[in-house]
Each structure stands twice: as C-alpha cells, then as structure tokens.
Amino acid sequence: MNLSTSISHLKFKSCICNASGPKCSLLEELQNLDNSVSCAVITKTSTLEKREGNPQPRYYDNLLGSINSMGLPNQGHNYYIKHSEKINKPYIISMTGFSLDELITVLTNIIISKTNFNKKIDGIEINLSCPNIIGKGQIAYDFKELDNYLKEICFIYSNLLERFNEKPILGIKLPPYFEIHHFETAGEIISKYPIDFITCINSIGNALLVDIKNESTVIKPKGGIGGLGGSYVKPTGLSNVRNFYLQFKKRNRDIKIIGCGGIETGKDAFEYILCGADLLQIGTQFYKEDVGCFNRILKELTEVMKYKKYNNIDEFKGKLKTI
Ligand code: SIN
C-alpha cells in the first residue's frame, strides 16, 4: 500500500501530518513530531517576535471537537529558523504578520536563512486566517487584501529564490468559506499566483461554547468567542476542499490542497482525499491523542483502501461522485 504524496518537488512518506496549532511551539514538541509517524513537522504559526498569546483558559474540548483562542503564542520566527537543522523530516514553517510589512519581513528572513545560510526549510505555510487576534480580522475574508498580500508575497518569494533550484514549497492557510461565490472569487485570486498549496480549513472563527453547569463561557479571551475545530467542522472542511479542488481543476491550475478539520479516523481521511485533498493535517485529535493518532489514522486509512481495493491515494483522489 502506497500512502505517499508530494507537493511540487517535496515528497512525503505518507499523507498525514500535524496541523499548525497544538504541540508544535517548542523544540521538544517539534522533535516529538519528528520522531513520530507524522509525515512532516509543521511549526506553530510564528510571528516577528515571541508572543505569550491570549489569557488562559484559552482551549477547551469535548467529544464533538474544540474551541480555542490561543492568540498565536509562539517563540518568534527566528527560533523556528534556528532549530530547523534538528528536524529530519520535511519541515514547514507556519508564519504570519500583523501587517503586510511585518509579514514580508518574516517571510524575507525565512527565505534568506535558506538562500544565504542553507537552513533546512522545506516549506512555508502563510497563515491568513487566524480568528483569535484581538482587534484584527481574518485577512483572507477580505478579498482585496488577499489579492494584495498574495501579490507581495509571491513577488518577494520569486525574486529572492529566483536562482534557487529546490525552493521551499509555498502555501497559504485559509479560513472556511460558506458562500459559493466566495469560492469562485477566492479561487480566481489564488489561481493567479505561483503558490504550491492551500490549507483548508482553519477553525470556524467566532464560535461560542457554553458551560451549562457554571452558566459561563468555556474560554476566557474575547468574551468566550473562539475558533471551532474537530468533528463540528468536518462537513465545512470537506466542502472547502471540494470547492477549491473544482475551482483549480476548472482553471487548469495544479495547486495542491491540504485538508484539515475534524479528521479523527481513517474514514475521515478517506473522505477528505476523495473530495480532493493531497495531504491531511490533524489538529484537535492530535491535541487529544498525541502522536499515536498519526499511526492509528494511517492504519485505518490503509484498511479502508484495502477494502476498496485501492493501492495508492491517486486512484481515488478528487473522485467524489455526485448523485
Ligand atoms: C491561535 O493561535 O489562536 C490559533 C491559530 C489559528 O487559528 O490560526
């Protein structure tokens, strides 16, 4: 059974890894992922400077999923550049900025660490969708901004890496969209640029869970409002993967799709691939189960594929039938 996949020139031994989110902030956590069955190591979204994030409690989960308002606690982007040498697997730095200028500074530093100092950075995932920054919206919901950000990002990326053979793969992490014309607009904008992948979806922003016993919110920041993950969001994640798959197919663009949102079992993984995902990220379930989830989900996916007589993921990727 072949569960490998690739994005551009970067090859992955399997199709399941961690999501930028839980347990990927500190070197010990990144090394824990490196020693696991996860096919890549993706860092917590890094910013220009180290951040403590939002006040605690800021994460809560139940049987159906999770809510968080972490507020991007991370060690600052230089930490993730510095420790890249200690990771053996495909290493993808997630990053963002609180303005376009700041984002470009972080991106430039990461790229220069590769071009000038040969740091082992295999990919860059730019987070344009964090719902938890107090006083800031999600960039990718503003289509003019999305277009502008992508223009600047791709300009810097192409110029700095012009003569570099094995460029780090470049992708963006998107929020969930809910309107068909939003897929059309986002699909059209993204298709104009030379990016390698999109990750969909980030959590469903501005959700609220209630603690009925205490008649209170379950997390503290933003009056209890936060990003929803886990099973609650799987149908939305599947729909986003499917809609972007069809958008890119229609435009003849080979932009790979990383599916994320509520993947708990091998069956969930199969559904995402059937909808068009090339690679899968696990967030809430990784938080709950730790690194054992990667092996278990891969084994379960193998069982589903065996039962259906598929030998590799390309045989069913994107082949969802409509009735
Ligand atoms: C957070 O740190 O608030 C979560 C990250 C995200 O949703 O992008």
Residues whose N, C-alpha, C, O or C-beta is under 5 A from the ligand:
A	BS01	SIN	S69 M70 G71 L72 P73 S129 C130 P131 N132 N202 G227
